[in-house]
Amino acid sequence: MKPFLTSGELRMVFLLFATTFFPVFAPADELAITPTNRIELFDGHSFSGWTFVSQGTNAPAAAIWSVTNGVITCLGKPNGYARTLRTYRDYQLHAEWRFPAGPGNSGVFLHLNPPDQVWPTCLEAQLLSGDAGEIRCNGDSHVREQTSPSTIAVPRRQPSSENPVGEWNRYDIVCRSNTVSVRVNGVLQNEVTGASVSAGAIGLQAEGKRVEFRNLVIEPLP
């Protein structure tokens, strides 16, 4: 009669069974797929995760802000803003905007801090037609590039890189620590350093004219 399997043969059988029926996990640093950190600030059909502030009015947000076909529409009056409920630091923001009814004015608020008021403490990436790329210091904020305490705006560096009025434009903004850089349609238009604010909510400004926004996405920086 053939003897029972030896201990070495038993180990071989166990290894064959284990590798057949149980997954083998690669070490974390060998995995080829890395999950993305992309965060959609706007889900395309609602204002989930947002709140609203208006100047001198109790009008409901629906009278000023609305969503249609994946686009946020702001009527621009009264002055105010929509802002995220969450706060962020060290990220890259992508945002697209256009003025559908002629030249207009608006802005993207960065590092927005309380209290909610018009206007709050924040840095503003300007959207005034012809001046996109300018950075304004609202409230008590300031940056190293201000030429004097009374000067709240840092002008864009290049000639306007905006598309014709009515067409979509894109902002790509990098906020890292106390530095903010701004690209308009791929052109580096500004960079400020030594910002007094480096974290806060992200906001969209209502300031006089109808404006539309879409594709609001941030990616945390490593």
MARLOMI-117349 format. One record per residue: x, y, z of N, C-alpha, C in turn; residue in one letter. Coordinates in Angstrom, 1 decimal, always signed. Example, Ala and Ser with C-alpha at 12.3 -4.5 7.8 and 13.67 -1.06 7.14 Angstrom:
PT  n.east  n.north    n.up  ca.east  ca.north   ca.up  c.east  c.north    c.up  residu
PT   +13.2     -5.7    +7.8    +12.3      -4.5    +7.8   +13.2     -3.3    +7.8       A
PT   +12.8     -2.2    +7.1    +13.7      -1.1    +7.1   +12.9     +0.0    +7.9       S
This chain:
PT  n.east  n.north    n.up  ca.east  ca.north   ca.up  c.east  c.north    c.up  residu
PT    +0.9     -1.2    +0.0     +0.0      +0.0    +0.0    +0.9     +1.2    +0.0       M
PT    +0.5     +2.3    -0.8     +1.3      +3.5    -0.9    +1.1     +4.3    +0.4       K
PT    +2.2     +4.8    +1.0     +2.2      +5.5    +2.2    +1.4     +6.8    +2.0       P
PT    +1.0     +7.4    +3.2     +0.3      +8.7    +3.1    +1.3     +9.8    +2.6       F
PT    +0.8    +10.9    +2.2     +1.6     +12.0    +1.7    +2.6    +12.5    +2.8       L
PT    +3.8    +12.8    +2.3     +4.8     +13.4    +3.2    +4.4    +14.8    +3.6       T
PT    +5.1    +15.3    +4.6     +4.8     +16.7    +5.0    +5.1    +17.7    +3.9       S
PT    +6.2    +17.5    +3.1     +6.5     +18.3    +2.0    +5.4    +18.3    +0.9       G
PT    +4.9    +17.1    +0.7     +3.8     +17.0    -0.4    +2.6    +17.6    +0.1       E
PT    +2.3    +17.6    +1.4     +1.1     +18.2    +2.0    +1.2    +19.7    +1.8       L
PT    +2.4    +20.3    +2.0     +2.6     +21.8    +1.8    +2.3    +22.2    +0.4       R
PT    +2.8    +21.3    -0.6     +2.5     +21.6    -2.0    +1.1    +21.6    -2.3       M
PT    +0.3    +20.7    -1.8     -1.1     +20.6    -2.0    -1.8    +21.8    -1.5       V
PT    -1.4    +22.2    -0.2     -2.1     +23.4    +0.4    -1.8    +24.7    -0.4       F
PT    -0.6    +24.9    -0.9     -0.3     +26.1    -1.7    -1.0    +26.1    -3.0       L
PT    -1.2    +24.9    -3.6     -1.9     +24.8    -4.8    -3.4    +25.2    -4.6       L
PT    -4.0    +24.7    -3.5     -5.4     +25.0    -3.1    -5.5    +26.5    -2.8       F
PT    -4.6    +27.0    -2.1     -4.7     +28.4    -1.7    -4.7    +29.4    -2.8       A
PT    -3.7    +29.2    -3.8     -3.6     +30.1    -4.9    -4.7    +29.9    -5.9       T
PT    -5.4    +28.8    -5.8     -6.5     +28.5    -6.7    -7.8    +29.2    -6.3       T
PT    -8.1    +29.1    -5.0     -9.4     +29.5    -4.4    -9.3    +30.9    -3.6       F
PT    -8.2    +31.4    -3.3     -8.1     +32.6    -2.6    -7.3    +33.6    -3.4       F
PT    -7.7    +34.9    -3.5     -7.0     +35.9    -4.3    -5.6    +36.2    -3.7       P
PT    -4.7    +36.6    -4.5     -3.3     +37.0    -4.1    -3.3    +38.5    -4.2       V
PT    -3.0    +39.2    -3.1     -3.0     +40.7    -3.1    -1.6    +41.2    -3.2       F
PT    -1.5    +42.1    -4.2     -0.2     +42.8    -4.4    +0.1    +43.8    -3.3       A
PT    +1.3    +44.1    -2.9     +1.6     +45.2    -2.0    +1.0    +46.5    -2.5       P
PT    +0.6    +47.4    -1.6     +0.0     +48.6    -2.1    +0.8    +49.4    -3.1       A
PT    +2.1    +49.4    -2.9     +2.9     +50.2    -3.8    +3.1    +49.6    -5.2       D
PT    +2.6    +48.4    -5.4     +2.7     +47.7    -6.7    +1.4    +47.7    -7.5       E
PT    +0.3    +48.3    -6.8     -1.0     +48.3    -7.5    -0.9    +49.3    -8.7       L
PT    -1.5    +48.9    -9.8     -1.4     +49.7   -11.0    -2.5    +50.8   -11.1       A
PT    -3.6    +50.6   -10.4     -4.7     +51.5   -10.4    -4.8    +52.4    -9.2       I
PT    -4.8    +53.7    -9.3     -4.9     +54.6    -8.2    -6.2    +55.3    -8.2       T
PT    -7.0    +55.2    -7.2     -8.3     +55.9    -7.2    -8.1    +57.4    -7.3       P
PT    -9.1    +58.1    -8.0     -9.0     +59.5    -8.2    -9.5    +60.3    -7.0       T
PT    -9.0    +61.5    -6.7     -9.5     +62.3    -5.7   -10.5    +63.4    -6.2       N
PT   -10.9    +63.3    -7.4    -11.7     +64.3    -8.1   -13.0    +64.5    -7.3       R
PT   -13.4    +65.8    -7.0    -14.6     +66.1    -6.2   -15.4    +67.0    -7.1       I
PT   -16.7    +66.6    -7.4    -17.6     +67.4    -8.2   -18.3    +68.3    -7.2       E
PT   -18.1    +69.6    -7.3    -18.7     +70.6    -6.4   -20.2    +70.7    -6.8       L
PT   -20.5    +70.5    -8.0    -21.9     +70.7    -8.5   -22.3    +69.4    -9.2       F
PT   -23.4    +68.8    -8.8    -23.8     +67.5    -9.3   -24.5    +67.6   -10.6       D
PT   -24.8    +68.8   -11.1    -25.4     +68.9   -12.4   -26.9    +69.1   -12.4       G
PT   -27.5    +68.9   -11.3    -29.0     +69.0   -11.2   -29.6    +69.5    -9.9       H
PT   -28.7    +69.9    -9.0    -29.2     +70.5    -7.7   -28.2    +71.3    -7.1       S
PT   -28.6    +72.0    -6.0    -27.6     +72.8    -5.2   -27.2    +72.0    -3.9       F
PT   -27.2    +70.7    -3.9    -26.8     +70.0    -2.8   -25.4    +70.3    -2.4       S
PT   -25.1    +70.7    -1.2    -23.8     +71.1    -0.7   -23.5    +72.5    -0.8       G
PT   -24.5    +73.4    -1.2    -24.4     +74.8    -1.3   -25.4    +75.6    -0.4       W
PT   -25.0    +76.8    -0.2    -25.9     +77.7    +0.5   -25.8    +79.1    -0.2       T
PT   -26.7    +80.0    +0.2    -26.8     +81.3    -0.5   -26.8    +82.5    +0.4       F
PT   -26.2    +83.6    +0.0    -26.2     +84.8    +0.7   -26.6    +86.0    -0.3       V
PT   -27.5    +86.8    +0.1    -27.9     +88.0    -0.7   -27.9    +89.3    +0.1       S
PT   -27.7    +90.4    -0.5    -27.6     +91.7    +0.1   -29.0    +92.3    +0.2       Q
PT   -29.4    +92.7    +1.4    -30.6     +93.5    +1.6   -31.9    +92.9    +1.1       G
PT   -32.1    +91.6    +1.1    -33.3     +91.0    +0.6   -33.5    +89.6    +1.3       T
PT   -34.8    +89.3    +1.4    -35.1     +87.9    +1.9   -35.7    +87.1    +0.7       N
PT   -35.4    +87.5    -0.5    -35.8     +86.7    -1.6   -35.2    +85.3    -1.6       A
PT   -36.0    +84.3    -1.9    -35.5     +82.9    -1.9   -34.4    +82.7    -3.0       P
PT   -33.5    +81.8    -2.7    -32.4     +81.5    -3.6   -33.0    +81.2    -5.0       A
PT   -34.1    +80.5    -5.1    -34.7     +80.1    -6.4   -35.0    +81.3    -7.3       A
PT   -35.2    +82.5    -6.7    -35.5     +83.7    -7.4   -34.2    +84.3    -8.1       A
PT   -33.1    +83.8    -7.7    -31.8     +84.3    -8.2   -31.0    +83.2    -8.9       I
PT   -31.0    +82.0    -8.3    -30.1     +80.9    -8.7   -31.0    +79.8    -9.2       W
PT   -30.6    +79.1   -10.3    -31.4     +78.0   -10.8   -30.4    +77.0   -11.5       S
PT   -30.9    +75.8   -11.8    -30.1     +74.8   -12.5   -31.0    +74.3   -13.7       V
PT   -30.4    +74.3   -14.9    -31.1     +73.7   -16.0   -30.0    +73.0   -16.9       T
PT   -30.3    +71.8   -17.2    -29.5     +71.0   -18.1   -28.0    +71.0   -17.8       N
PT   -27.7    +70.9   -16.5    -26.3     +70.8   -16.0   -25.6    +72.1   -15.9       G
PT   -26.4    +73.2   -16.0    -25.8     +74.6   -15.9   -26.4    +75.4   -14.8       V
PT   -25.6    +76.0   -14.0    -26.1     +77.0   -13.0   -26.3    +78.3   -13.6       I
PT   -27.5    +78.9   -13.4    -27.8     +80.3   -13.9   -28.0    +81.2   -12.7       T
PT   -27.2    +82.3   -12.7    -27.4     +83.3   -11.7   -27.9    +84.6   -12.4       C
PT   -29.0    +85.2   -11.9    -29.5     +86.4   -12.5   -28.7    +87.6   -12.2       L
PT   -27.9    +87.6   -11.2    -26.9     +88.7   -10.9   -27.4    +89.7    -9.9       G
PT   -28.7    +89.7    -9.6    -29.3     +90.7    -8.7   -30.2    +90.0    -7.7       K
PT   -30.2    +90.4    -6.5    -29.3     +91.4    -5.8   -27.9    +90.8    -5.7       P
PT   -26.9    +91.7    -5.3    -25.6     +91.2    -5.0   -25.6    +90.1    -4.0       N
PT   -24.7    +89.2    -4.2    -24.6     +88.1    -3.2   -23.7    +87.0    -3.8       G
PT   -23.9    +85.8    -3.2    -23.1     +84.7    -3.7   -23.7    +83.3    -3.3       Y
PT   -23.3    +82.3    -4.0    -23.5     +80.9    -3.6   -22.2    +80.4    -3.1       A
PT   -22.2    +79.6    -2.0    -20.9     +79.1    -1.5   -21.1    +77.6    -1.1       R
PT   -20.0    +76.9    -1.1    -20.0     +75.5    -0.7   -20.2    +75.5    +0.8       T
PT   -20.8    +74.4    +1.3    -21.0     +74.2    +2.8   -19.7    +73.8    +3.4       L
PT   -18.9    +73.0    +2.6    -17.6     +72.5    +3.0   -16.5    +73.5    +2.8       R
PT   -15.4    +73.4    +3.5    -14.2     +74.3    +3.2   -13.1    +73.4    +2.7       T
PT   -12.2    +74.0    +1.9    -11.1     +73.3    +1.3    -9.8    +74.1    +1.4       Y
PT    -8.7    +73.3    +1.3     -7.4     +73.9    +1.2    -6.5    +73.0    +0.3       R
PT    -5.5    +73.6    -0.4     -4.6     +72.9    -1.2    -5.3    +72.0    -2.3       D
PT    -5.7    +72.7    -3.3     -6.5     +72.0    -4.4    -6.3    +72.7    -5.7       Y
PT    -6.7    +72.0    -6.8     -6.8     +72.6    -8.1    -8.3    +72.7    -8.4       Q
PT    -8.7    +73.9    -8.8    -10.2     +74.1    -9.1   -10.3    +74.3   -10.6       L
PT   -11.2    +73.6   -11.2    -11.6     +73.9   -12.6   -13.1    +74.4   -12.6       H
PT   -13.3    +75.5   -13.3    -14.7     +76.1   -13.4   -14.8    +76.7   -14.7       A
PT   -16.0    +76.6   -15.3    -16.4     +77.2   -16.6   -17.5    +78.2   -16.4       E
PT   -17.4    +79.3   -17.2    -18.5     +80.3   -17.1   -18.7    +81.0   -18.4       W
PT   -19.8    +81.7   -18.5    -20.1     +82.5   -19.7   -21.1    +83.5   -19.3       R
PT   -21.2    +84.6   -20.1    -22.2     +85.6   -19.9   -23.1    +85.5   -21.2       F
PT   -24.3    +85.0   -21.0    -25.2     +84.7   -22.2   -25.9    +85.9   -22.8       P
PT   -25.9    +87.0   -22.0    -26.7     +88.2   -22.5   -25.9    +89.5   -22.5       A
PT   -24.6    +89.4   -23.0    -23.8     +90.5   -23.1   -22.7    +90.6   -22.0       G
PT   -21.8    +91.5   -22.1    -20.7     +91.6   -21.1   -21.3    +91.7   -19.7       P
PT   -20.6    +91.1   -18.7    -21.1     +91.0   -17.4   -20.0    +91.1   -16.3       G
PT   -20.5    +90.8   -15.1    -19.6     +90.9   -14.0   -19.9    +89.7   -13.0       N
PT   -18.9    +89.1   -12.5    -19.1     +88.0   -11.5   -17.7    +87.7   -10.9       S
PT   -17.6    +86.6   -10.2    -16.3     +86.2    -9.7   -16.4    +84.8    -9.1       G
PT   -15.2    +84.2    -8.9    -15.1     +82.9    -8.2   -14.4    +83.2    -6.9       V
PT   -15.0    +83.0    -5.8    -14.5     +83.2    -4.4   -13.6    +82.0    -4.0       F
PT   -12.4    +82.3    -3.5    -11.5     +81.3    -3.0   -11.3    +81.6    -1.5       L
PT   -11.1    +80.6    -0.7    -10.8     +80.7    +0.7   -11.8    +81.6    +1.4       H
PT   -13.1    +81.4    +1.1    -14.1     +82.3    +1.7   -14.3    +82.0    +3.2       L
PT   -14.2    +83.0    +4.0    -14.3     +82.8    +5.5   -15.5    +83.6    +6.1       N
PT   -16.0    +83.1    +7.2    -17.1     +83.8    +7.9   -16.7    +85.2    +8.4       P
PT   -17.7    +86.1    +8.7    -19.1     +85.8    +8.6   -19.6    +86.0    +7.1       P
PT   -20.8    +85.4    +6.9    -21.4     +85.6    +5.5   -21.9    +87.0    +5.4       D
PT   -21.4    +87.7    +4.5    -21.8     +89.1    +4.3   -21.4    +89.5    +2.9       Q
PT   -21.9    +90.6    +2.4    -21.5     +91.1    +1.1   -20.6    +92.4    +1.3       V
PT   -19.2    +92.2    +1.1    -18.6     +91.0    +0.6   -17.8    +90.3    +1.7       W
PT   -17.6    +89.0    +1.6    -16.9     +88.3    +2.7   -15.4    +88.4    +2.6       P
PT   -14.7    +87.9    +3.6    -13.3     +87.8    +3.5   -12.9    +86.6    +2.6       T
PT   -12.2    +86.9    +1.5    -11.8     +85.9    +0.5   -10.9    +86.5    -0.5       C
PT   -10.4    +85.6    -1.3     -9.7     +86.1    -2.6   -10.7    +85.8    -3.7       L
PT   -10.8    +86.8    -4.6    -11.7     +86.7    -5.7   -11.0    +86.6    -7.1       E
PT   -11.2    +85.5    -7.8    -10.8     +85.4    -9.2   -11.8    +86.1   -10.0       A
PT   -11.4    +87.2   -10.5    -12.3     +88.1   -11.2   -12.9    +87.5   -12.5       Q
PT   -14.2    +87.8   -12.7    -14.9     +87.4   -14.0   -15.4    +88.6   -14.7       L
PT   -15.2    +89.8   -14.3    -15.7     +91.0   -15.1   -15.2    +90.9   -16.5       L
PT   -16.1    +91.0   -17.4    -15.7     +90.9   -18.9   -14.5    +91.7   -19.2       S
PT   -13.5    +91.1   -19.8    -12.2     +91.8   -20.1   -11.2    +91.8   -19.0       G
PT   -11.6    +91.4   -17.8    -10.6     +91.4   -16.7   -10.4    +90.1   -16.0       D
PT   -10.9    +89.0   -16.6    -10.8     +87.7   -16.0    -9.3    +87.4   -15.8       A
PT    -8.9    +86.9   -14.6     -7.5     +86.7   -14.3    -7.0    +87.6   -13.3       G
PT    -7.7    +88.8   -13.1     -7.4     +89.7   -12.0    -7.7    +89.0   -10.7       E
PT    -7.0    +89.2    -9.6     -7.3     +88.7    -8.3    -7.6    +89.9    -7.4       I
PT    -8.7    +89.8    -6.7     -9.1     +90.8    -5.8    -9.1    +90.3    -4.3       R
PT    -8.7    +91.2    -3.4     -8.7     +90.9    -2.0    -9.9    +91.5    -1.3       C
PT   -10.9    +90.6    -1.0    -12.1     +91.1    -0.4   -12.1    +91.0    +1.1       N
PT   -12.9    +91.8    +1.8    -12.9     +91.8    +3.2   -11.5    +92.2    +3.8       G
PT   -11.1    +91.4    +4.7     -9.8     +91.7    +5.4    -8.6    +90.9    +4.8       D
PT    -8.8    +90.3    +3.6     -7.7     +89.5    +3.0    -6.7    +90.4    +2.4       S
PT    -5.5    +89.9    +2.2     -4.4     +90.6    +1.5    -3.4    +89.6    +1.0       H
PT    -2.6    +90.1    +0.0     -1.5     +89.3    -0.6    -0.3    +90.2    -0.7       V
PT    +0.8    +89.5    -0.9     +2.1     +90.2    -1.0    +2.2    +91.2    -2.2       R
PT    +1.5    +90.8    -3.3     +1.6     +91.6    -4.5    +0.8    +92.9    -4.5       E
PT    +0.0    +93.2    -3.5     -0.7     +94.5    -3.5    +0.3    +95.6    -3.4       Q
PT    +0.1    +96.6    -4.2     +1.1     +97.7    -4.3    +0.9    +98.7    -3.1       T
PT    -0.3    +98.7    -2.5     -0.5     +99.6    -1.3    -1.7    +99.0    -0.6       S
PT    -1.8    +99.4    +0.7     -3.0     +98.9    +1.5    -4.3    +99.2    +0.9       P
PT    -4.4   +100.3    +0.1     -5.7    +100.7    -0.4    -5.9   +100.0    -1.8       S
PT    -5.0    +99.3    -2.3     -5.2     +98.6    -3.6    -5.6    +97.2    -3.3       T
PT    -6.8    +96.9    -3.7     -7.3     +95.5    -3.4    -7.2    +94.6    -4.6       I
PT    -6.8    +95.0    -5.8     -6.7     +94.2    -6.9    -5.3    +94.0    -7.4       A
PT    -5.0    +92.8    -7.9     -3.7     +92.5    -8.5    -4.1    +92.2   -10.0       V
PT    -3.7    +93.1   -10.9     -4.1     +93.0   -12.3    -3.6    +91.7   -13.0       P
PT    -4.2    +91.2   -14.0     -3.8     +90.1   -14.8    -2.4    +90.4   -15.5       R
PT    -1.7    +89.4   -15.8     -0.3     +89.6   -16.4    -0.3    +89.8   -17.9       R
PT    -1.3    +89.1   -18.6     -1.3     +89.1   -20.0    -2.5    +89.8   -20.6       Q
PT    -2.5    +90.1   -21.9     -3.7     +90.6   -22.5    -4.8    +89.6   -22.3       P
PT    -6.0    +90.1   -22.3     -7.2     +89.2   -22.1    -7.1    +87.9   -22.9       S
PT    -7.4    +86.8   -22.3     -7.4     +85.5   -23.0    -8.8    +84.9   -22.9       S
PT    -9.8    +85.8   -22.7    -11.2     +85.4   -22.7   -11.7    +85.1   -24.1       E
PT   -12.7    +84.2   -24.2    -13.4     +84.0   -25.5   -14.4    +85.0   -25.7       N
PT   -14.9    +85.2   -26.9    -15.9     +86.2   -27.2   -17.1    +86.0   -26.2       P
PT   -17.7    +87.2   -25.9    -18.9     +87.1   -25.0   -20.0    +86.2   -25.5       V
PT   -20.5    +85.4   -24.6    -21.5     +84.4   -25.0   -20.9    +83.0   -25.1       G
PT   -19.6    +82.9   -25.3    -18.9     +81.6   -25.4   -18.4    +81.2   -24.0       E
PT   -18.2    +79.9   -23.8    -17.7     +79.4   -22.5   -16.3    +79.6   -22.3       W
PT   -15.9    +80.0   -21.1    -14.5     +80.2   -20.7   -14.2    +79.2   -19.6       N
PT   -12.9    +79.0   -19.4    -12.5     +78.1   -18.3   -11.5    +78.7   -17.4       R
PT   -11.6    +78.5   -16.1    -10.6     +78.9   -15.1   -10.0    +77.6   -14.6       Y
PT    -8.7    +77.6   -14.5     -7.9     +76.5   -13.8    -7.1    +77.2   -12.7       D
PT    -7.4    +77.0   -11.5     -6.9     +77.7   -10.4    -6.2    +76.7    -9.4       I
PT    -5.0    +77.0    -9.1     -4.2     +76.2    -8.1    -4.0    +77.0    -6.8       V
PT    -4.5    +76.4    -5.7     -4.4     +77.0    -4.4    -3.5    +76.1    -3.6       C
PT    -2.3    +76.5    -3.3     -1.4     +75.7    -2.5    -0.8    +76.6    -1.4       R
PT    -1.1    +76.2    -0.1     -0.7     +77.0    +1.0    -1.2    +78.4    +0.8       S
PT    -0.3    +79.4    +0.9     -0.7     +80.8    +0.7    -0.5    +81.4    -0.7       N
PT    -0.4    +80.5    -1.7     -0.1     +80.9    -3.0    -1.3    +80.5    -3.9       T
PT    -1.7    +81.4    -4.8     -2.8     +81.1    -5.8    -2.4    +81.5    -7.2       V
PT    -2.5    +80.6    -8.1     -2.2     +80.9    -9.5    -3.5    +80.6   -10.3       S
PT    -3.6    +81.4   -11.4     -4.9     +81.5   -12.1    -4.6    +81.4   -13.6       V
PT    -5.2    +80.5   -14.3     -5.1     +80.4   -15.8    -6.5    +80.6   -16.3       R
PT    -6.6    +81.4   -17.4     -7.8     +81.6   -18.1    -7.7    +81.1   -19.5       V
PT    -8.5    +80.0   -19.8     -8.4     +79.3   -21.1    -7.0    +78.9   -21.4       N
PT    -6.3    +78.4   -20.4     -5.0     +77.9   -20.5    -3.8    +78.9   -20.4       G
PT    -4.1    +80.2   -20.3     -3.1     +81.2   -20.2    -2.9    +81.6   -18.7       V
PT    -1.6    +81.5   -18.3     -1.3     +81.9   -16.9    -1.5    +83.4   -16.8       L
PT    -2.5    +83.9   -16.1     -2.8     +85.3   -16.0    -2.4    +85.9   -14.6       Q
PT    -2.2    +85.1   -13.6     -1.9     +85.7   -12.3    -1.3    +84.7   -11.4       N
PT    -0.5    +85.2   -10.4     -0.1     +84.4    -9.3    +0.2    +85.3    -8.1       E
PT    -0.4    +85.0    -7.0     -0.2     +85.8    -5.8    +0.4    +84.9    -4.7       V
PT    +1.1    +85.5    -3.8     +1.8     +84.8    -2.7    +1.5    +85.5    -1.4       T
PT    +1.8    +84.8    -0.3     +1.7     +85.4    +1.0    +0.3    +85.7    +1.3       G
PT    -0.7    +85.0    +0.8     -2.1     +85.3    +1.1    -2.4    +85.1    +2.6       A
PT    -3.2    +86.0    +3.1     -3.6     +86.0    +4.5    -4.6    +84.9    +4.8       S
PT    -5.3    +84.4    +3.7     -6.2     +83.2    +3.9    -5.7    +82.1    +3.0       V
PT    -5.8    +80.9    +3.5     -5.3     +79.7    +2.7    -6.3    +78.6    +2.8       S
PT    -7.5    +78.8    +3.3     -8.5     +77.7    +3.4    -9.8    +78.4    +3.5       A
PT   -10.9    +77.7    +3.1    -12.2     +78.3    +3.2   -13.2    +77.7    +2.2       G
PT   -14.4    +78.2    +2.1    -15.4     +77.7    +1.1   -15.0    +78.3    -0.2       A
PT   -15.7    +77.7    -1.3    -15.6     +78.2    -2.6   -16.9    +78.8    -3.0       I
PT   -16.9    +80.0    -3.6    -18.1     +80.7    -3.9   -18.3    +81.2    -5.3       G
PT   -19.5    +81.5    -5.8    -19.8     +82.0    -7.1   -20.6    +83.3    -6.8       L
PT   -20.1    +84.4    -7.5    -20.6     +85.7    -7.1   -21.8    +86.1    -8.0       Q
PT   -22.8    +86.8    -7.4    -23.8     +87.5    -8.1   -23.5    +89.0    -8.0       A
PT   -23.3    +89.6    -9.2    -23.0     +91.0    -9.2   -23.4    +91.7   -10.4       E
PT   -24.8    +91.8   -10.6    -25.3     +92.7   -11.6   -25.8    +92.1   -12.9       G
PT   -25.1    +91.1   -13.4    -25.5     +90.6   -14.8   -25.7    +89.1   -14.7       K
PT   -26.5    +88.6   -15.6    -26.7     +87.1   -15.7   -25.4    +86.4   -16.1       R
PT   -25.1    +85.3   -15.4    -23.9     +84.6   -15.6   -24.3    +83.1   -15.4       V
PT   -23.6    +82.2   -16.2    -23.8     +80.8   -16.1   -22.5    +80.1   -15.7       E
PT   -22.6    +79.0   -15.0    -21.5     +78.2   -14.6   -21.8    +76.7   -14.8       F
PT   -20.7    +76.0   -15.1    -20.8     +74.5   -15.2   -19.4    +73.9   -14.9       R
PT   -19.4    +72.6   -14.8    -18.2     +71.8   -14.6   -17.3    +72.4   -13.5       N
PT   -17.8    +72.4   -12.3    -17.1     +72.9   -11.1   -16.5    +71.7   -10.4       L
PT   -15.2    +71.5   -10.5    -14.5     +70.3   -10.0   -13.2    +70.7    -9.3       V
PT   -12.9    +70.1    -8.2    -11.6     +70.3    -7.5   -10.9    +69.0    -7.4       I
PT    -9.6    +69.0    -7.4     -8.8     +67.9    -7.1    -7.8    +68.3    -6.0       E
PT    -7.8    +67.6    -4.9     -6.9     +67.9    -3.8    -5.4    +67.7    -4.3       P
PT    -4.5    +68.6    -3.9     -3.1     +68.5    -4.2    -2.4    +67.6    -3.3       L
PT    -1.4    +66.9    -3.7     -0.7     +66.0    -2.8    +0.1    +66.8    -1.8       P
